[in-house]
Amino acid sequence: SDNPLKDIANTFISHEQELAVYLSFMVHERRAHAIIQQHHSGLISELESSLQDKLGLSANLLKPTQRMVKYKQFLDVILEKSQESGECEEMCDAHTMVTNILNTSNDLCHLQALQ
């Protein structure tokens, strides 16, 4: 289309279900880290060594959460540009969707911590 900002927004919107998977991942991330710590001296350590993984499994588990935060930061900037051009409906929807995923994840993680 003639509007690349609209295309970016529509790409995020069209992948809403795929992005929602991040919510489940982020909610269970803390538990995954605990399991890795608990079992690190055995199989996980051997796998990391055999794969020559310098970062380790725990560091790699952070990447999806970091990606969602980067998506939001990216959409923050693009939303500002969209508002300047007066065409922000789709971008507002995409930004709201990603923000809601992050906020819901935080809320659910806080609830888990209280239990």
C-alpha positions in Angstrom: 0.0 0.0 0.0 0.9 3.7 -0.1 1.2 3.8 3.7 4.1 1.8 5.2 3.0 2.6 8.8 -0.4 1.2 8.1 1.2 -1.9 6.6 3.3 -2.4 9.8 0.3 -2.0 12.0 -1.7 -4.4 9.9 1.1 -7.0 10.1 1.0 -6.9 13.9 -2.8 -7.1 13.9 -2.9 -10.0 11.4 -0.6 -12.0 13.8 -2.5 -11.3 16.9 -3.0 -15.0 17.7 0.7 -15.8 17.2 1.7 -12.9 19.5 -0.8 -14.1 22.1 1.4 -17.2 22.6 4.0 -14.9 24.1 1.5 -14.3 27.0 1.5 -17.9 28.0 5.3 -18.1 27.6 6.0 -14.9 29.7 3.6 -16.1 32.5 5.5 -19.4 32.8 9.0 -18.0 32.3 9.8 -17.7 36.0 8.8 -21.3 36.6 11.0 -22.4 33.7 14.0 -20.5 35.2 13.4 -22.2 38.5 13.3 -25.7 36.8 16.5 -24.9 35.0 18.3 -23.8 38.2 17.0 -27.0 40.0 18.3 -29.3 37.2 21.2 -27.4 35.8 24.0 -29.6 37.2 22.7 -32.6 35.2 21.2 -32.9 31.8 20.8 -29.2 31.1 24.5 -28.5 31.8 25.5 -31.4 29.5 23.2 -30.1 26.7 24.6 -26.6 27.0 28.2 -28.0 26.9 27.5 -30.2 23.9 25.8 -27.4 22.0 28.6 -25.0 23.0 25.9 -22.6 24.2 27.8 -19.7 25.8 24.6 -17.9 26.9 22.9 -20.9 28.4 19.3 -21.9 28.4 18.2 -19.3 31.0 19.5 -16.5 28.9 17.8 -17.8 25.8 14.5 -18.0 27.7 14.6 -14.3 28.2 14.6 -13.6 24.4 10.9 -13.9 23.7 10.1 -11.5 26.6 12.7 -9.1 25.4 11.3 -9.3 21.9 7.8 -8.3 23.1 9.3 -5.3 24.9 11.1 -4.3 21.8 7.9 -4.6 19.7 6.2 -2.2 22.1 9.1 0.2 21.9 9.1 0.0 18.2 5.3 0.6 18.1 5.7 3.5 20.5 7.9 5.3 18.0 5.7 4.4 15.0 2.5 5.4 16.9 4.0 8.8 17.5 4.8 9.1 13.7 1.3 7.9 12.9 -0.3 10.5 15.2 1.8 13.3 13.5 0.4 12.2 10.1 -3.2 11.9 11.5 -3.4 8.2 10.5 -3.2 6.2 13.6 -6.3 4.0 13.8 -4.5 0.7 12.8 -1.4 1.7 14.7 -3.3 2.5 17.8 -4.9 -1.0 17.6 -1.5 -2.7 17.1 0.0 -0.7 19.9 -2.9 -1.5 22.2 -2.7 -5.2 21.4 1.0 -5.5 22.3 0.7 -3.3 25.3 -2.2 -5.4 26.6 -0.2 -8.6 26.2 2.7 -7.1 28.2 0.3 -5.7 30.9 -1.6 -8.9 31.2 1.6 -10.9 31.5 2.8 -8.6 34.3 -0.5 -8.8 36.1 -0.6 -12.6 35.9 3.0 -12.9 37.1 2.2 -10.7 40.1 -0.8 -12.9 40.9 1.5 -16.0 40.7 4.0 -14.4 43.0 1.3 -13.7 45.6 0.2 -17.4 45.6 
